[in-house]
């Protein structure tokens, strides 16, 4: 894989323009997208402990909850993942 492909994050424009997202929520979403594909644990404590997302655990949890409520994160059982619409697009969120 080329170095360029390794260093590029693809995000649908509608996500960036979604005025329901706070700057903090958008920042968290972009940081989650920047994680390696094998990273599947969006646990607040782990994100804070590994210094992936700055801020308090309460702030991180609030952003993750907002992202889930708005459809950017999906949860199935124990697994949480980024919605395909973030990358491939959707008419509206």
VENSUL-V909543 format. One record per backbone hydrogen bond with DSSP energy under -0.5 kcal/mol. NH is the residue of the N-H (numbers start at 0). CO is the residue of the C=O. E is the energy in kcal/mol with one decimal. If there is no record, write none. Layout:
nh=NH co=CO e=E
nh=NH co=CO e=E
This chain:
nh=5 co=1 e=-1.5
nh=6 co=2 e=-1.1
nh=6 co=3 e=-0.7
nh=7 co=4 e=-0.8
nh=10 co=8 e=-0.5
nh=11 co=85 e=-3.7
nh=14 co=11 e=-1.4
nh=15 co=11 e=-1.1
nh=16 co=12 e=-2.1
nh=17 co=14 e=-0.9
nh=18 co=16 e=-0.8
nh=20 co=17 e=-1.6
nh=25 co=21 e=-2.5
nh=26 co=22 e=-2.3
nh=27 co=23 e=-2.4
nh=28 co=24 e=-2.5
nh=29 co=25 e=-2.4
nh=30 co=26 e=-2.3
nh=31 co=27 e=-2.5
nh=32 co=28 e=-2.2
nh=33 co=29 e=-1.4
nh=34 co=30 e=-0.5
nh=34 co=31 e=-1.0
nh=38 co=35 e=-2.2
nh=39 co=37 e=-0.7
nh=41 co=39 e=-1.0
nh=46 co=42 e=-2.8
nh=47 co=43 e=-2.2
nh=48 co=44 e=-3.2
nh=49 co=45 e=-2.7
nh=50 co=47 e=-1.5
nh=51 co=46 e=-2.3
nh=52 co=46 e=-1.3
nh=59 co=55 e=-2.4
nh=60 co=56 e=-2.7
nh=61 co=57 e=-2.2
nh=62 co=58 e=-2.1
nh=63 co=59 e=-2.6
nh=64 co=60 e=-2.6
nh=65 co=61 e=-2.4
nh=66 co=62 e=-2.7
nh=67 co=63 e=-2.0
nh=68 co=64 e=-2.7
nh=69 co=65 e=-2.1
nh=70 co=67 e=-1.2
nh=71 co=66 e=-2.4
nh=72 co=66 e=-1.3
nh=73 co=80 e=-3.2
nh=75 co=78 e=-2.8
nh=78 co=75 e=-2.1
nh=79 co=39 e=-0.6
nh=80 co=73 e=-2.7
nh=82 co=71 e=-2.9
nh=85 co=82 e=-1.4
nh=86 co=82 e=-0.5
nh=86 co=83 e=-1.1
nh=87 co=83 e=-3.1
nh=88 co=84 e=-1.4
